[in-house]
Every structure is written in C-alpha cells, then in structure tokens.
Amino acid sequence: MTSLNIPLYSWDNGAFIMIAVFALVIIGIIGAVFFMMNSKHKKND
C-alpha cells in the first residue's frame, strides 16, 4: 500500500494536452447549450 509507483497524474505524460482537450469539450458543451437556449427564445418570438 505504501509503494504506489503508478503515475495517475504526471505532467510528463502530456497532461496539459488532456487538460486542453477537456477544456475545449467543456467550452463546446457550454456553447451548444447557449445556442439551444437562443434558438428556443427565437422560436417563441
């Protein structure tokens, strides 16, 4: 239990790339939600 040599989070394995991809996915989801909200408001008018 004391010797955990598995790097679950290491900057050498391109973690910053994974963070950038995750951020782009989140931004895309938020953008899609705002787009759907705006389209619903336009349909009501």
Backbone as JSON, one array per atom type, in Angstrom:
{
  "sequence": "MTSLNIPLYSWDNGAFIMIAVFALVIIGIIGAVFFMMNSKHKKND",
  "N": [[0.82, -1.21, 0.0], [2.04, 1.17, 0.61], [3.84, 1.71, -1.39], [3.14, 3.17, -4.09], [3.66, 3.27, -7.27], [2.46, 4.05, -9.58], [1.93, 6.48, -11.9], [-0.67, 8.46, -11.71], [-1.27, 11.02, -12.33], [0.64, 12.85, -14.13], [2.85, 15.33, -15.36], [4.58, 14.71, -17.35], [3.4, 12.99, -19.08], [1.89, 14.3, -20.95], [-0.22, 15.7, -19.74], [-1.08, 18.28, -19.83], [-2.02, 18.52, -22.38], [-4.26, 16.87, -22.29], [-5.77, 18.32, -20.46], [-6.23, 20.61, -21.96], [-7.78, 19.55, -24.07], [-9.98, 18.64, -22.6], [-10.9, 21.1, -21.63], [-11.64, 22.31, -24.06], [-13.74, 20.63, -24.78], [-15.58, 21.14, -22.7], [-16.06, 23.86, -23.2], [-17.23, 23.62, -25.7], [-19.59, 22.2, -25.05], [-20.88, 24.06, -23.37], [-21.19, 26.12, -25.22], [-22.94, 24.87, -27.02], [-25.19, 24.55, -25.4], [-25.88, 27.24, -24.89], [-26.45, 27.99, -27.52], [-28.67, 26.38, -28.06], [-30.45, 27.43, -26.16], [-30.73, 30.04, -27.14], [-31.89, 29.53, -29.62], [-34.33, 28.46, -28.84], [-35.52, 30.67, -27.64], [-35.82, 32.3, -29.87], [-37.66, 30.83, -31.32], [-39.92, 31.11, -29.76], [-40.56, 33.75, -30.16]],
  "CA": [[0.0, 0.0, 0.0], [2.84, 2.39, 0.75], [4.62, 1.95, -2.61], [2.3, 3.35, -5.28], [4.53, 3.81, -8.31], [1.68, 4.31, -10.79], [1.68, 7.92, -12.04], [-2.03, 8.72, -12.16], [-1.31, 12.41, -12.81], [2.03, 13.27, -14.35], [2.97, 16.32, -16.42], [5.42, 14.17, -18.41], [2.59, 12.16, -19.98], [1.03, 15.15, -21.76], [-1.43, 16.02, -19.0], [-1.57, 19.61, -20.25], [-2.8, 18.31, -23.6], [-5.55, 16.33, -21.88], [-6.5, 19.42, -19.85], [-6.68, 21.49, -23.05], [-8.88, 18.85, -24.76], [-11.12, 18.67, -21.7], [-11.41, 22.48, -21.62], [-12.33, 22.54, -25.33], [-15.01, 19.89, -24.73], [-16.48, 21.88, -21.82], [-16.46, 25.08, -23.91], [-18.15, 23.21, -26.75], [-20.87, 21.86, -24.44], [-21.5, 25.31, -22.94], [-21.61, 26.82, -26.43], [-24.12, 24.19, -27.56], [-26.31, 24.86, -24.51], [-26.29, 28.62, -25.17], [-27.04, 28.01, -28.85], [-30.01, 25.8, -27.95], [-31.27, 28.39, -25.44], [-31.03, 31.15, -28.03], [-32.8, 29.08, -30.67], [-35.65, 28.31, -28.23], [-36.08, 32.01, -27.47], [-36.2, 32.8, -31.19], [-38.87, 30.12, -31.74], [-41.04, 31.66, -29.01], [-40.92, 35.07, -30.71]],
  "C": [[0.86, 1.26, 0.0], [3.6, 2.7, -0.53], [3.71, 1.98, -3.83], [3.14, 4.04, -6.33], [3.79, 4.12, -9.61], [1.4, 5.81, -10.88], [0.29, 8.18, -12.59], [-2.13, 10.12, -12.76], [0.12, 12.91, -12.92], [2.1, 14.23, -15.52], [3.82, 15.8, -17.58], [4.61, 13.38, -19.44], [1.63, 13.01, -20.82], [-0.26, 15.5, -21.06], [-1.97, 17.38, -19.43], [-2.35, 19.5, -21.54], [-4.2, 17.79, -23.25], [-6.4, 17.43, -21.24], [-7.03, 20.35, -20.93], [-7.85, 20.85, -23.8], [-10.13, 18.89, -23.9], [-11.75, 20.06, -21.66], [-12.16, 22.78, -22.92], [-13.68, 21.82, -25.35], [-16.01, 20.64, -23.87], [-16.98, 23.14, -22.52], [-17.45, 24.74, -25.02], [-19.53, 22.88, -26.19], [-21.6, 23.13, -24.01], [-21.99, 26.1, -24.15], [-22.86, 26.19, -27.03], [-25.35, 24.5, -26.72], [-26.81, 26.29, -24.77], [-26.95, 28.72, -26.53], [-28.46, 27.46, -28.82], [-30.95, 26.75, -27.22], [-31.67, 29.54, -26.35], [-32.02, 30.73, -29.11], [-34.22, 28.89, -30.1], [-36.31, 29.68, -28.04], [-36.54, 32.58, -28.8], [-37.47, 32.1, -31.68], [-40.09, 30.69, -31.0], [-41.48, 33.01, -29.56], [-41.56, 34.93, -32.05]]
}
